[in-house]
């Protein structure tokens, strides 16, 4: 299935899982993360800059993108070493109004608090050769708020990140994977080059760059063998 386009993997939190976590699958141990990257490296996968793949980059049977949603500090702590060991690059999608705070959008569901990267930590992430993108201002369901609010979430977050870190922010990630055509048009109008959903699948050259598909990297088994079985199952049923 990976040979039919460019795959993107989604991660959220790395390292030990604290007590009180509701969605346990959003955590991945640092050992399992390192093992996954090692297996991808052994299989010959590369992680060129996103601009080389999206939008309409050259499709290679050995290109893959690694993405992290929300900007958790534990990704910096547990992710930098295995990424460097495998010469891999990744992008973190930052919730611009929550830099240095916690995952406040989860509080109403009773989810455990997890610290988000501060500005200095994001600069460390960038200095290591990785990228950042926008995950909105406050992580809302964009289709459930007014058009004016959605426009602000999408465009203001881009400006805040660019002003803080002196980098052009080219990529957007829809919070909760929540989007429709109107939201997509706001992302385009804000000047992003591409945007990521939570829809599973690989990305072909002729796919719309504002509805890019991703596989969430949370598995019940202890190795990436589970990935291959899931992908084959997805391919066989679609």
C-alpha positions, 0 to 999 in steps of 0.5 A: 500500500505504501508504494501507491503514494506517500504515507504519513504517520501521526503521533501524539505523546511519547514516554511513560503514561501517567495515571489517570489517562483516558485515551491510552493509545495516544501514548507510545513508549520511547522504546517502541518509538525507537523500535518503529523508527529503526524498522522503518530505517531498515526498510529503507524509508526516508523523511525528506522535508515536507516541502519535497513531498507536499504539495505535489512533490515527487512520489517515492516508494521510500518517502514517509512523513512523521507528524506529531499533534499538539506539541507535547514536551515529552516528544522533545524529551523522548523523541529527539534521540531516536529521530537523530539516530535514524537521521529522520525529520518530523513536524510538530503541529503547535496549538499557538495559544497554549505554548508552555501550557497544558492540553486544556482542550481535554479538560472537559473530558477528564483527560490527564494534564500533559505539558506542552512545549514552551517557546525555548523548547520549540526553538530546540526542536527547530534547531535539531532540524525539525519543523513546526506547523499550526494546530490552530489557536486553541484546538477547537472543533472548527466546524462547530464555531462561527466562520469568523472564529474559525478564520481567526483560529486558522490565520492568527495561529500562523502569524503567531508562530511565524512571529515567535520563531521566524519561520514560514509556517506552511502546514496546518493540521485540523484539530480532531481531524474536523473539517469541511469544504468551508474550513478547507477554503479558510486554510487555503485563504490563510496561505498554507501550502497543505493541511492534514486530516485524520483520514487513513490512507496514503497520498497520491500526487493528484490528491488535494493537498489540503486533505492529506491522509495519515495513519495514527501510530498506535498499535496493540502489538510491540512492533511495526508488524502490526502496521503492515497487517493493518495496512493490508487489511485496509487495502483489502477492504477498500 
